């Protein structure tokens, strides 16, 4: 049995199984979209809360910022809490802790999004497979009908076109929500990175107030911090 006969036997099954495969993919995508939307909403932080924390940092009020961050949730509050509560570890350690917290948050928020991207990229090809199967069956029906246009032939052609349409209908929402979630995650991580810089700048400012000579001898300060 050659490859052509195997493909013909596969085509005899029809494109119905391709349709059901696309339906199953769309159901899984819908479940992931709802679950990820719930996670992003539940772990989000209010705009006023974030602005308040950043305002306290810019004002140089370390104690108030630390106390407020302990009462708040979200990645911004976590970065402030980690940085200000471990100020003695030094700015470099604070930057590393903030980077680690951001990476953990990114991995948690991007969970299962890879499936959305995969479906968005490959669902049209699955639909195209159904189209090819429908076309093969159309030619088989045409051969049996002696080249005449029959109801069976038109049904096979219609099934082929529907498979392509269903593939596109599954792919477009998957791509849309994948890009939407990725953009929201990037925005959240960018804000956390900016907050980490605010924390480091605040600690440098407080340190320079305690020891003004360090601002004139940065190399000496770096050597002391390394020791």
Secondary structure by P-SEA (a helix, b strand, c coil): ccaaaaaaaaaaacaaaaaaaaaaaaaaaaaaaaaaaaaaaaacccaaaaaaaaaaaaacaaaaaaaaaaacccaaaaaaaaaaaaccccaaaaaaaaaaaaaaaaaaaacaaaaaaaaaacaaaaaaaaaaaaaaaaaaaaaaacccccaaaaaaaaaaaaaaaaaaaaaaaaaaaaaaaaaaaaaaaaaaaaaaaaaaaaaaaaaaaacaaaaacaaaaaaaaac
